[in-house]
Amino acid sequence: MTTYIHHRIACAPRRWREAADMLARNAAALAPTGGALYGLWRSQIGRPRDEVVAITAWSSAVTAGTAEALLLGTHEGIEAASSLAMHPTLRPHQATPPARQGNYAFRWFVTPEQHWEAFLALCAEGWPGFEAAYDSQVIGLWRCTQDRTGAAGADLLPPVPPGAIASLLLTRRPDLAMWERSKLPQGESETAVRDALSRRYDLCDWTVVCTTTLLTAADRADHARWA
């Protein structure tokens, strides 16, 4: 099973672009140990301007600390980092990096273990209609492990109590206008999709979302000043 590591990287003021370029260059250092850069994102709404998010994918056994050290190297423009190991659930099936620019939402959940299978079933039920209606894609839903670096809470998750499961859902929409549109269903089929996805909130104990754009997009760069 591929292991994914979520990295949150706090950069020095006004140096997020420089840090992101360095992280992209460092991706070559991951390959000898079975790693690859899955993507780099910058804050759009909900996170500091000078923060970069990275996800790395590993075909070999790796710890969050090892992956973080290989990706970050030594760079004076990085002030702090936290990394969290994750395993894929319903998606992704393969570690093919996302390539299209858009509005990428990182949503974190903490769900009681007894509700986890029902949570997954609602995701599987709602995703096809969501993708068809809104020109959007579900990139992945990962189950978080206890392997992490950084101070408590640095990865946005609250303390996860025994008997609960933390997860990360990553979705792509074309833009922020579609983000709003997807929250306001039109017609019976869209309402059914929204109902299925909304029922997940009744199963979880905690959730939060922030939005980003893709620095490693192959089609176009995002030059908007979001924060």
Buried (B, 14 or more C-beta within 10 A) or exposed (E): EBBBBBBBBBBBEEBBBBBBEBBBEBBEEBEEBBBBBBBBBBBBBBBEEBBBBBBBBBEEEBBBBBBBBBBBEEBEBBBEBBBBBBEBBBBBEEBEBBEEBBBBBBBBBBBBEEBBEBBBBBBBBBBEBBBEBBBBBBBBBBBBBEBBBBEEEBBBBEEBEEEBBBBBBBBBBBBBEBBEBBEEBEEEEBEBBBEBBEBBEEBBEEBEBBBBBBBBBEEEEBEEEBB
